[in-house]
Amino acid sequence: MRPTPHTVNLFQRLTSAGLVLLAETLLAGPAFAQTPFARLDCESLPSAVLGRGVAYCVALPPGYDAGAGRYPVLYYLHGLFENEKSWSERSGQSIWEDLMRQGKIGKFIVVMPDGGKTFYVNSYDGRERYEDFIIQELVPAIDRKYRTMRNRQARGVSGTSMGGFGALHLGMEHPDIFGSASAHSAALIAKFPNPLPSEGRWGFYARVLQVPFGAPLNEAYFDANNPLTLAEHPERFSQLKLYFDCGDQDRYGFEEGAKLLDQILTAKGFPHDFALRPGNHGWSYLSQYLPFSLEFHGKIFSQAEDASAAAKGGPR
């Protein structure tokens, strides 16, 4: 039976449509086959150190689920009165995704634990050993569950405000775990007035800091954990890559602590990146300047990936 003009035309249309679909698939290449979107995992990690579960979220880059490769990891520490979801609910995740899409950073995993009001240190009374939790439990758990690059060069820590204090503290105290550290608007306080006022800004500091640093505030314990104190001995973290910035109109006055940290490190001859930028505090500031820290870590992670590939004898 000879095909009618109608069936010939239908066949041509179907063939053309199939070729277009095939072409689109081929042109898309690996990006089409891989998941084109980042994925957010939010769970709770049982902690023997803390005696409770700790909520955390993990942002996985596009293509993670479709491949078998390993990724660098950035631990992002939130500010006071925030939690593990602040990164994704505010602008953090979208900025991270946009930078990857634009090719300004490579792909890496971001881990956001709920730090409560801990300042990410072991509390003075020993009840909230949050620093031990991060080092002894969280980092190993993430390395077990996800395809991470398990070396310090490919592991960084960052944070804002309270989290900036924590990131600097953890980076300086544990350079064997973290190869890079960054902070925005870090809660850096050089010295408390004596007597410590119960009202105003200083009264607020005293009430907040009593949770991790003793009630009443144990200034000696605070100083022992203060990044400004740790910075006096950069030989202890000589290989750490460091970036920090702060707004020149920070409503808590943290720009003074940031400038002092820069002065201490400069006097000690320790290489670092510091910037005092126009702005205040919080996400209004962070949304503008978060790309600087992400690109800082992205560059270091890229170098770690290149070094890993070279050690294996091939391109990454």
One Martini backbone bead per residue (centre of mass of N, CA, C, O) as a GRO file, in nm:
protein
  316
    1MET     BB    1   0.096   0.036   0.024
    2ARG     BB    2   0.061   0.361  -0.033
    3PRO     BB    3   0.140   0.651   0.088
    4THR     BB    4   0.005   0.921   0.195
    5PRO     BB    5   0.045   1.254   0.227
    6HIS     BB    6  -0.036   1.253   0.528
    7THR     BB    7   0.165   1.036   0.632
    8VAL     BB    8   0.422   1.175   0.535
    9ASN     BB    9   0.386   1.437   0.698
   10LEU     BB   10   0.376   1.303   0.979
   11PHE     BB   11   0.650   1.165   0.966
   12GLN     BB   12   0.816   1.428   0.933
   13ARG     BB   13   0.730   1.561   1.198
   14LEU     BB   14   0.825   1.337   1.390
   15THR     BB   15   1.119   1.336   1.297
   16SER     BB   16   1.184   1.631   1.363
   17ALA     BB   17   1.116   1.622   1.662
   18GLY     BB   18   1.323   1.403   1.733
   19LEU     BB   19   1.576   1.561   1.638
   20VAL     BB   20   1.544   1.801   1.823
   21LEU     BB   21   1.557   1.645   2.090
   22LEU     BB   22   1.834   1.518   2.039
   23ALA     BB   23   1.989   1.782   2.005
   24GLU     BB   24   1.927   1.900   2.283
   25THR     BB   25   2.058   1.672   2.443
   26LEU     BB   26   2.347   1.695   2.320
   27LEU     BB   27   2.395   1.998   2.384
   28ALA     BB   28   2.366   1.972   2.694
   29GLY     BB   29   2.485   1.726   2.805
   30PRO     BB   30   2.582   1.684   3.125
   31ALA     BB   31   2.383   1.899   3.237
   32PHE     BB   32   2.127   1.736   3.157
   33ALA     BB   33   2.194   1.471   3.313
   34GLN     BB   34   2.220   1.650   3.535
   35THR     BB   35   2.146   1.825   3.800
   36PRO     BB   36   2.058   2.178   3.769
   37PHE     BB   37   2.030   2.163   4.087
   38ALA     BB   38   2.029   2.223   4.396
   39ARG     BB   39   2.053   2.056   4.723
   40LEU     BB   40   1.864   2.018   5.034
   41ASP     BB   41   1.975   1.895   5.346
   42CYS     BB   42   1.773   1.814   5.645
   43GLU     BB   43   1.892   1.730   5.973
   44SER     BB   44   1.996   1.507   6.246
   45LEU     BB   45   2.262   1.486   6.489
   46PRO     BB   46   2.377   1.271   6.701
   47SER     BB   47   2.517   1.366   7.030
   48ALA     BB   48   2.745   1.271   7.271
   49VAL     BB   49   2.869   1.542   7.360
   50LEU     BB   50   2.572   1.693   7.403
   51GLY     BB   51   2.313   1.499   7.443
   52ARG     BB   52   2.203   1.558   7.141
   53GLY     BB   53   2.051   1.692   6.878
   54VAL     BB   54   2.164   1.834   6.556
   55ALA     BB   55   2.087   2.060   6.339
   56TYR     BB   56   2.117   2.036   5.971
   57CYS     BB   57   2.254   2.160   5.660
   58VAL     BB   58   2.294   2.058   5.306
   59ALA     BB   59   2.456   2.185   5.021
   60LEU     BB   60   2.422   2.065   4.694
   61PRO     BB   61   2.546   2.060   4.400
   62PRO     BB   62   2.520   2.047   4.087
   63GLY     BB   63   2.544   1.694   4.006
   64TYR     BB   64   2.591   1.516   4.253
   65ASP     BB   65   2.385   1.268   4.197
   66ALA     BB   66   2.526   1.190   3.902
   67GLY     BB   67   2.793   1.128   4.043
   68ALA     BB   68   3.147   1.043   4.193
   69GLY     BB   69   3.265   1.282   4.302
   70ARG     BB   70   3.455   1.507   4.489
   71TYR     BB   71   3.421   1.762   4.752
   72PRO     BB   72   3.435   2.042   4.883
   73VAL     BB   73   3.409   2.219   5.213
   74LEU     BB   74   3.171   2.443   5.371
   75TYR     BB   75   3.145   2.597   5.683
   76TYR     BB   76   2.849   2.756   5.796
   77LEU     BB   77   2.803   3.021   6.041
   78HIS     BB   78   2.574   3.156   6.216
   79GLY     BB   79   2.400   3.385   6.378
   80LEU     BB   80   2.235   3.534   6.599
   81PHE     BB   81   1.906   3.418   6.597
   82GLU     BB   82   1.970   3.168   6.430
   83ASN     BB   83   2.002   2.898   6.180
   84GLU     BB   84   2.038   2.636   5.951
   85LYS     BB   85   1.819   2.805   5.749
   86SER     BB   86   1.921   3.093   5.685
   87TRP     BB   87   2.078   3.051   5.423
   88SER     BB   88   1.819   2.956   5.249
   89GLU     BB   89   1.605   3.185   5.343
   90ARG     BB   90   1.786   3.371   5.235
   91SER     BB   91   2.073   3.453   5.019
   92GLY     BB   92   2.295   3.233   5.023
   93GLN     BB   93   2.212   3.014   4.813
   94SER     BB   94   2.168   3.199   4.564
   95ILE     BB   95   2.456   3.310   4.553
   96TRP     BB   96   2.602   3.040   4.521
   97GLU     BB   97   2.455   2.954   4.259
   98ASP     BB   98   2.527   3.201   4.084
   99LEU     BB   99   2.837   3.164   4.093
  100MET     BB  100   2.836   2.891   3.953
  101ARG     BB  101   2.681   2.976   3.694
  102GLN     BB  102   2.914   3.204   3.628
  103GLY     BB  103   3.206   3.073   3.709
  104LYS     BB  104   3.334   3.194   3.992
  105ILE     BB  105   3.282   2.903   4.102
  106GLY     BB  106   3.297   2.609   4.213
  107LYS     BB  107   3.213   2.303   4.336
  108PHE     BB  108   3.050   2.294   4.663
  109ILE     BB  109   2.995   2.224   4.987
  110VAL     BB  110   2.739   2.315   5.235
  111VAL     BB  111   2.750   2.358   5.595
  112MET     BB  112   2.467   2.396   5.842
  113PRO     BB  113   2.466   2.449   6.170
  114ASP     BB  114   2.318   2.455   6.482
  115GLY     BB  115   2.447   2.702   6.726
  116GLY     BB  116   2.277   2.893   6.860
  117LYS     BB  117   2.464   3.054   7.149
  118THR     BB  118   2.779   2.934   7.148
  119PHE     BB  119   3.014   3.050   6.950
  120TYR     BB  120   3.161   2.770   6.887
  121VAL     BB  121   3.224   2.675   7.181
  122ASN     BB  122   3.328   2.584   7.482
  123SER     BB  123   3.190   2.602   7.765
  124TYR     BB  124   3.272   2.699   8.079
  125ASP     BB  125   3.079   2.466   8.222
  126GLY     BB  126   3.078   2.207   8.004
  127ARG     BB  127   2.780   2.161   7.871
  128GLU     BB  128   2.872   2.308   7.578
  129ARG     BB  129   3.060   2.125   7.340
  130TYR     BB  130   3.076   2.253   7.036
  131GLU     BB  131   3.361   2.225   6.932
  132ASP     BB  132   3.377   1.918   6.970
  133PHE     BB  133   3.143   1.851   6.786
  134ILE     BB  134   3.263   1.950   6.521
  135ILE     BB  135   3.538   1.790   6.526
  136GLN     BB  136   3.436   1.492   6.632
  137GLU     BB  137   3.143   1.475   6.459
  138LEU     BB  138   3.061   1.647   6.212
  139VAL     BB  139   3.294   1.615   6.012
  140PRO     BB  140   3.296   1.301   6.005
  141ALA     BB  141   2.996   1.270   5.918
  142ILE     BB  142   3.020   1.419   5.645
  143ASP     BB  143   3.247   1.234   5.530
  144ARG     BB  144   3.067   0.977   5.533
  145LYS     BB  145   2.800   1.074   5.373
  146TYR     BB  146   2.984   1.238   5.179
  147ARG     BB  147   3.163   1.348   4.887
  148THR     BB  148   3.457   1.424   5.012
  149MET     BB  149   3.739   1.610   5.070
  150ARG     BB  150   3.980   1.473   5.310
  151ASN     BB  151   4.110   1.781   5.354
  152ARG     BB  152   4.211   2.091   5.454
  153GLN     BB  153   4.223   2.240   5.173
  154ALA     BB  154   3.901   2.132   5.127
  155ARG     BB  155   3.846   2.295   5.409
  156GLY     BB  156   3.608   2.529   5.535
  157VAL     BB  157   3.534   2.839   5.728
  158SER     BB  158   3.232   3.029   5.800
  159GLY     BB  159   3.087   3.361   5.895
  160THR     BB  160   2.851   3.556   6.099
  161SER     BB  161   2.929   3.720   6.360
  162MET     BB  162   2.913   3.477   6.563
  163GLY     BB  163   3.020   3.300   6.321
  164GLY     BB  164   3.280   3.465   6.281
  165PHE     BB  165   3.404   3.398   6.545
  166GLY     BB  166   3.396   3.088   6.505
  167ALA     BB  167   3.565   3.071   6.243
  168LEU     BB  168   3.824   3.197   6.353
  169HIS     BB  169   3.861   3.011   6.591
  170LEU     BB  170   3.865   2.736   6.438
  171GLY     BB  171   4.091   2.800   6.239
  172MET     BB  172   4.314   2.869   6.458
  173GLU     BB  173   4.273   2.596   6.635
  174HIS     BB  174   4.220   2.406   6.341
  175PRO     BB  175   4.444   2.374   6.089
  176ASP     BB  176   4.409   2.055   6.045
  177ILE     BB  177   4.103   2.095   5.933
  178PHE     BB  178   4.143   2.399   5.828
  179GLY     BB  179   4.256   2.593   5.543
  180SER     BB  180   4.007   2.800   5.576
  181ALA     BB  181   3.897   3.143   5.666
  182SER     BB  182   3.592   3.335   5.734
  183ALA     BB  183   3.448   3.679   5.782
  184HIS     BB  184   3.148   3.853   5.881
  185SER     BB  185   3.101   4.063   6.124
  186ALA     BB  186   3.263   3.994   6.361
  187ALA     BB  187   3.249   3.931   6.716
  188LEU     BB  188   3.473   4.169   6.808
  189ILE     BB  189   3.630   4.201   7.135
  190ALA     BB  190   3.878   4.351   7.314
  191LYS     BB  191   3.729   4.518   7.564
  192PHE     BB  192   3.604   4.554   7.880
  193PRO     BB  193   3.446   4.730   8.090
  194ASN     BB  194   3.523   4.880   8.428
  195PRO     BB  195   3.248   4.825   8.478
  196LEU     BB  196   2.990   4.635   8.355
  197PRO     BB  197   2.728   4.718   8.202
  198SER     BB  198   2.361   4.656   8.211
  199GLU     BB  199   2.334   4.845   7.966
  200GLY     BB  200   2.304   4.844   7.653
  201ARG     BB  201   2.545   4.714   7.465
  202TRP     BB  202   2.706   4.584   7.703
  203GLY     BB  203   2.463   4.439   7.828
  204PHE     BB  204   2.408   4.260   7.587
  205TYR     BB  205   2.675   4.115   7.576
  206ALA     BB  206   2.669   3.993   7.862
  207ARG     BB  207   2.414   3.818   7.821
  208VAL     BB  208   2.508   3.653   7.572
  209LEU     BB  209   2.802   3.556   7.683
  210GLN     BB  210   2.707   3.374   7.928
  211VAL     BB  211   2.651   3.109   7.789
  212PRO     BB  212   2.969   3.041   7.707
  213PHE     BB  213   3.137   3.251   7.939
  214GLY     BB  214   2.965   3.293   8.182
  215ALA     BB  215   2.790   3.335   8.513
  216PRO     BB  216   2.945   3.553   8.511
  217LEU     BB  217   3.152   3.691   8.309
  218ASN     BB  218   3.448   3.537   8.180
  219GLU     BB  219   3.707   3.708   8.060
  220ALA     BB  220   3.935   3.498   8.042
  221TYR     BB  221   3.779   3.295   7.866
  222PHE     BB  222   3.719   3.481   7.637
  223ASP     BB  223   4.015   3.551   7.565
  224ALA     BB  224   4.106   3.254   7.502
  225ASN     BB  225   3.885   3.253   7.243
  226ASN     BB  226   3.978   3.500   7.108
  227PRO     BB  227   4.093   3.593   6.801
  228LEU     BB  228   4.271   3.829   6.910
  229THR     BB  229   4.447   3.635   7.079
  230LEU     BB  230   4.524   3.417   6.869
  231ALA     BB  231   4.672   3.625   6.671
  232GLU     BB  232   4.943   3.641   6.848
  233HIS     BB  233   4.987   3.319   6.721
  234PRO     BB  234   5.045   3.241   6.396
  235GLU     BB  235   5.229   2.984   6.419
  236ARG     BB  236   4.971   2.791   6.475
  237PHE     BB  237   4.846   2.902   6.165
  238SER     BB  238   5.042   2.934   5.906
  239GLN     BB  239   4.844   2.784   5.670
  240LEU     BB  240   4.620   2.980   5.692
  241LYS     BB  241   4.348   3.108   5.523
  242LEU     BB  242   4.247   3.467   5.528
  243TYR     BB  243   3.917   3.626   5.570
  244PHE     BB  244   3.786   3.970   5.629
  245ASP     BB  245   3.492   4.171   5.718
  246CYS     BB  246   3.333   4.508   5.752
  247GLY     BB  247   3.132   4.747   5.849
  248ASP     BB  248   3.157   5.100   5.893
  249GLN     BB  249   2.838   5.078   6.034
  250ASP     BB  250   2.832   4.898   6.272
  251ARG     BB  251   2.597   4.863   6.529
  252TYR     BB  252   2.824   4.707   6.728
  253GLY     BB  253   3.132   4.790   6.656
  254PHE     BB  254   3.307   4.560   6.490
  255GLU     BB  255   3.515   4.731   6.328
  256GLU     BB  256   3.725   4.758   6.554
  257GLY     BB  257   3.801   4.456   6.572
  258ALA     BB  258   3.881   4.421   6.274
  259LYS     BB  259   4.112   4.631   6.275
  260LEU     BB  260   4.274   4.493   6.500
  261LEU     BB  261   4.323   4.226   6.358
  262ASP     BB  262   4.479   4.349   6.124
  263GLN     BB  263   4.707   4.472   6.297
  264ILE     BB  264   4.813   4.215   6.427
  265LEU     BB  265   4.876   4.052   6.166
  266THR     BB  266   5.061   4.264   6.039
  267ALA     BB  267   5.272   4.275   6.271
  268LYS     BB  268   5.324   3.950   6.231
  269GLY     BB  269   5.322   3.883   5.912
  270PHE     BB  270   5.031   3.789   5.830
  271PRO     BB  271   4.859   3.671   5.577
  272HIS     BB  272   4.573   3.866   5.451
  273ASP     BB  273   4.222   3.949   5.413
  274PHE     BB  274   4.099   4.293   5.425
  275ALA     BB  275   3.774   4.474   5.476
  276LEU     BB  276   3.621   4.792   5.469
  277ARG     BB  277   3.274   4.835   5.431
  278PRO     BB  278   2.992   4.949   5.321
  279GLY     BB  279   2.790   4.931   5.618
  280ASN     BB  280   2.646   4.721   5.847
  281HIS     BB  281   2.432   4.461   5.955
  282GLY     BB  282   2.372   4.161   5.840
  283TRP     BB  283   2.193   4.081   5.551
  284SER     BB  284   2.231   4.360   5.422
  285TYR     BB  285   2.538   4.304   5.413
  286LEU     BB  286   2.579   4.004   5.322
  287SER     BB  287   2.438   4.020   5.039
  288GLN     BB  288   2.676   4.197   4.922
  289TYR     BB  289   2.956   4.020   5.046
  290LEU     BB  290   2.956   3.707   5.019
  291PRO     BB  291   3.115   3.663   4.749
  292PHE     BB  292   3.401   3.706   4.867
  293SER     BB  293   3.418   3.444   5.038
  294LEU     BB  294   3.338   3.237   4.820
  295GLU     BB  295   3.575   3.308   4.630
  296PHE     BB  296   3.799   3.254   4.825
  297HIS     BB  297   3.736   2.952   4.866
  298GLY     BB  298   3.717   2.868   4.567
  299LYS     BB  299   4.018   2.910   4.504
  300ILE     BB  300   4.131   2.709   4.711
  301PHE     BB  301   3.973   2.462   4.612
  302SER     BB  302   4.090   2.458   4.327
  303GLN     BB  303   4.381   2.402   4.419
  304ALA     BB  304   4.313   2.133   4.559
  305GLU     BB  305   4.211   1.989   4.303
  306ASP     BB  306   4.468   2.017   4.138
  307ALA     BB  307   4.652   1.865   4.339
  308SER     BB  308   4.494   1.600   4.334
  309ALA     BB  309   4.521   1.547   4.029
  310ALA     BB  310   4.831   1.549   4.016
  311ALA     BB  311   4.869   1.307   4.215
  312LYS     BB  312   4.702   1.116   4.000
  313GLY     BB  313   4.791   1.201   3.693
  314GLY     BB  314   4.553   1.420   3.624
  315PRO     BB  315   4.283   1.569   3.542
  316ARG     BB  316   3.997   1.710   3.710
   0.00000   0.00000   0.00000
